[in-house]
């Protein structure tokens, strides 16, 4: 678990990995016919003599030259890599009829190098660029091809299928499409689970709850029958961060149709869930739960280390958990139980159990409210875009190549490599072959690099094909539950400009956290109305106005 829906250590690693995963590289290659200059061989008759005349024998059509694509490739320079010896790169070139020409840059310097190239007008043919700042800065300056009329169901069917139209709307700059939204990996989506001790549920005779009422009743039973167990636990982050308000109580808020910190938009008019009347009802319910000792009394001050100590010692029944933590928590709980009974091995550890079913934990998605509905705060649908340089020689052809790369067979090649070499499909399930490369040299048995996930342009907004299957069982189950939560919503302020939001958001969030915590712990519910008035007067109303203006500009109105 962590702030802003991410663990610092996890996202640090993932940022490094995903930077490589989302990049493209390559070098020159022949056209696959064994003739490096692409010229046709002389025509010879069966007798071995030349044909009578050019008019009597048709000339062979010249082979089409591969389309050359210049790329800026972020690379972890601490690991060996030579694009000229990459077997996956060569296979991609042959499948797409291209020559990939990379310029390799240290992954830590990618953004700086790209900005230097943009400012010097030395723009690669395809650019992978952060949307929030750089892309919105350069697109209006004419740096990228306007794709508005080029992307459609007929001419780019694969792009059309991969990227929902509402996402293209969010990616517009001044009402135009200049890039293809890009996420990769498991895709965008919610990353949290409601985690419960399945053995405790069984002890009190309850099944995994899916509604707020059923969950509340389960908490009441846990409190009644297991006096030393906290029904709902959590821990704090720095006040003013999204996680402080949402993490411990995501599913409670969500059952009332709200989630702290997120903006809403209806017909061009903006608001915020923090000031929604339904938020007041959610706080009343949480206040009741706190008074009934169903919530950890230390929820507003406890740190992650203290939270884990309670969890591993069996003192917690349920909590909101980041998807990747449950697999280790289950093992830690088992270790504690075995140690308590004297059955733990002398070395005090258990083997890796990530591919085994959960033994002590049950994971579920949103709890629905009285109306049968819920909301879960999804992250931004995409963080980057793939843009085509306005200087590229044939934008339509390059866009067609990108579209072709999104055919499922080509996605499998660019993401996972070659079947039965880099991965296996057994019963439709994908399993990577760990022996495909030597981890020390990063090469296969023939001395070739195998740059899987390095040359893909697959947007991956809904996840790359077979991504969940590539994970061990426990993390696969946890991520599946989280990202396929059917109640996900996005922040309407995503990709919009508001100077006041930048200047005031932390201050407003900190004020919200203070008021909400006081209310949950027993302060008058009237404090909510006081908070709403202050939120509006101290910058909230100005933010809403700026978001509306930015929205209208994005829509080209």
C-alpha angles and dihedrals in degrees: 000000000000150000123304091010097294141090111235093223093044096048092044089060094040093051089057094045096043093049088062093038093055097046136091131218141169150135139222119303136172120257094261098256096098092252110106097197092048095234121145121250118248114274112245127189121229089260091056094248124117119262117272095250142335089257094056096050122044115239118243112253111248114252114255112251116241113259109252116226122189114210140180106225121199109212136180095240092197088074125066116254137157116180090201088066099043113122094194092051090053092049091050091050091052094046095048099034094238142125112223113211110191134193105201119216132176108267090234091056099043097104093046093048093047092052090050090053092047093051092048092047090241094130120171117235092252121029127196102202139168110258102208098066120355099041095048088048098051103033096071089049091066096253094132137047116262103241097180095109096030099060112073141126094267103045100031105025096159095050088045090054096044099049119052114227093239088058091053087052090056090048095055122117114203089345095306136104113236100160148021114254111244134195113142132182113056090347129236119314148106114313104193134093132194099237123200137177102255092197090056091050089053092049092056093042098247133131124218105292121231099179131060091240093053091046092050091051091049090052090051091052092048090052092048099045102032105042096180096051123093108225097210123020137176143149137234134251128191109309113252093041118112092241094061092066102032112032105075093036105031093124094045093053091041093056087060091051097253139098124192119253099014123121123221132210130199121174091339095310117118134209138155132243089228090073097035114122088231089063088064090056091049091052091051089055093048089048089055092049091050092050089052091053093246092126126062107263088219095054092115096052110022117113128217095259091054091046091054092048090056092045096050091046091057095250096124129069102184142005142156109267135193106241097247096052101065096074092059094039090056091053092046091052090049090050091052093049093048092047091050090053094043093245100113116113118256094256088059096229139105125218121256107290100177091118094052127085118265112272103189107017137071121196127203140168130232125345111228122226133224091290092052091249137110142173130221121192108242120194122244111303092235139004102195141030135214108230130185116228115245086227096061112118099234115016095179092052092047091049089050089052091052089049091050090051088062094063105116095248091051092047089053090052097047095042104035106015127222120352115248089013104058098011143005130220112213116178088343091305120121123226123178118229106233093194093061090097136022107245093216098052097024088223136113126241090279094053094255125136115232108211101193114175089013099094102036124121092182106135091217093197088149093031131276115285114282091001096138091048090056090065126079115265101264099048089040091056093046095047091044091054092049105042094040093052101135094212100066122139131182131224108263089214092066112126094003128119124240119154090191091053090055092048099040109026098094091046092051092045092050090052090049093051091052094049095043093049092050092050094048090050093054110280119141114286086227086079087077091066089048089052093049092053092050093045091056097044096043097058107300097104091047090051091052091051093050092048090053091051092048091048092053091049092049090052089052093244 
